[in-house]
Amino acid sequence: MAAWVTRIEGLDRLRDQLEALVPELEEAAKRATKDSAEAVRDDTRRTVRVDTGNLRDKVDIHYSDEGRTAEVGWKDRHDWYASINEHGTRRIPANPALGPALEAERTRFEERLRTEVRKVLRG
């Protein structure tokens, strides 16, 4: 029985090249996160119920984890009624804006991330 010996050259160099891409890939992920968060915020602003305009004007993005995580919504304690508009009550019908915007962006985020990663890899 014959034995095959395979020798792969250049693995160390390939590993170094891949490690060098990590910072660029992290930045790509941050760009995709930012673009998606802005899309959710903008879509929410377009569809939120407007009485005084406060909810439309105050929906915002809050970043953490050095820009890798984004939360879109209302942070001001005076904007408690955003939840009422989003979910409704027994007497007030729901008029969701943030939830549908998040759901619509869910599938777009994957494509945004793929596009950003491809830019880095083709670089």
N, C-alpha and C positions, 0 to 999 in steps of 0.2 A: 504494500500500500504506500502510495506516495504522500508526502506531507508538503503542504504549501506554506511558505513563510511569506507573509506580506509585511512590507516595511513602508510606512507612511512618513514621508519627509515633510517638514515644514509645519508640524502641529504646534510647536512652540510659537512660531511666528503668527500662525492663524489665531491662537489663543490671545496673543498680545494685541492683534488687530481688533478682535472682538471686544476685549476689555477696553480698548481705546474708544469704542463706540458707545459705551455705557453712558457717559455724560451727555452725548448728543441724543441718545434715545430717551433719557430722562427729560431733556428739554422738549423733545418731540411730544412726549406724553403730557407735559405741562401745557404746551400749545393746544393740543387736542382738548384738554380739560377746560382751558380758558374759552376756547371757541364754543364748546358745548354749553358751558355755564352762561355765556353771553346770549346764546340762542334761546335757552330756557328763560332767562330774565326778559329778553325782548318779547318773546311769545307770550309770556305771562302779562307783561305790560299791555300788550295789544288786546288781550281777552278778559282781563280782570274787570269785575263790575266797578263802574265809576260813579261815585256820588260826589265826594269832594275832590277826588283825584289823589288822595293820600296813598291809597294802596298801590295805585299805578306808579306813583312817583317814588315810593319807598321800597319797592321790591328790589333787592340788591344781592350781590354776590359777596360771600365771605370765604376767603381762601385760607387754607391751613396746610400743614405738611409741605412747606416750601412751594406751594402752588400745585401740588399733586392732588389736592382735595379741594372741592368747591361745594359750598352750600348756597343754594338760591332760596330766597324767601324774605320774610320780614323778621327783623331782630328787635325792633323797638317795642317795648312793653305796651305802648299805647296802640299798637296795631293788632291787638288781640282779636279784633273782629275779622281779621283776614281768615281765621279758622272758620268762623261762622259763614263767611262767603264761600269758602272752599267746600265745607261739608254740610252746611245747612243746619237747621234745627227743626223742631216739630212744626214751627210756624213759618220759618223762612226757608224757601227752597234753596238747595245747593246750586251754586254757580261756579263750579271748579275752573280754575285757570292754571294754577301751578301744577297740579297733578297731570292734566292732559299735556302740558308743555314738557314735563319730565318724561312722560311715556313716549311722546313723539321723538324726543331727542335720544332716547335709549338706543335705538338701532342706528341712528346717525352717528353717535359717538364712536361706535366700532369702526365705521368707515373713515371717520376723521382720524382716528388713531392709526389705522392701516395706512392712510395717505401720508401722515407725518413720518411714520417709520420707513415707508418706502423712500421718501425724500432723503432720509439719512443714509439708508443702505445704498442708494444710487449715487449719492453724494458727490 
